[in-house]
Amino acid sequence: MINSSETVVLSEDSDSHFSTSTEMSMKSNKSGEYTFKILVIGDICTGKTSIIRRYVHNLFSSQYQATIGVDFAMKIFHCSNSSTARLQFWDIAGQERFSSMTRVYYRGAAGAIIVFDVSRASTLDGVTRWKKDLDSKCRLSNGMPIPAVLLANKSDLLKYCATEQLSKLDSFCARHGFVGWFATSAKLSTGIAEAMIMVEMNGNFEIPVVSAISNIELADESNKKSVRKERKPTCCRG
């Protein structure tokens, strides 16, 4: 992916790399800072927040509170050309009552991750709905769909549930316009780093992305803030 002579120097807690083309594009930015917006969407309790938490903080909890509205998390990379790349994850609530806001949340995205729970077949049906919603409400500047990667999450539970759906995901992704898919487990920390590399390789990272809601204070590497503070308990697991 990156020649040894062009390796990007990352922050200490980073476990992914930016492609050389992305690093080169940063050289034209005088401020040396880029923010790339990545959507994380899918039905409720599919483990979206757990995936982000594992990738950004390398932490996992078997119980967490359901996202209300949208949450944010930031992963920062320090590159060898003295530029800084900020991956801004938009963790969007899976409840249908927030669907009217998705057009606002999607705006300006460079890439997307759509998550389903391998132990609940109905959440794969939800993937189709989320992909259609994304494609109908947000496009790149060239008119193409936002590049999206599909995550079959909670793969640590595969021994307890049917696995035939995974054998069909290649054709599913081709039919619905995904760039690829990964079996992931936030609990075991498997597949997530690889999925993020695919997002970066296929996403629109050639130009800076500006947040659609500029007055929101975003989190740094170790903190996370929500647009709405209201939370409710749930038994969701990652």
Secondary structure, DSSP 8 states (H G I E B T S, - for coil): ---GGG-----TT------HHHHHHHTT-TT-EEEEEEEEEESTTSSHHHHHHHHHH----S---B--SEEEEEEEEE-TTS-EEEEEEEEE---GGGGGGHHHHHTT-SEEEEEEETT-THHHHHHHHHHHHHHHH-B-TTS-B--EEEEEE-GGGGGGS--TTGGGHHHHHHHHT-SEEEE-BTTTTBSHHHHHHHHHHHS--SS----SSTT-----TT---BS----B------
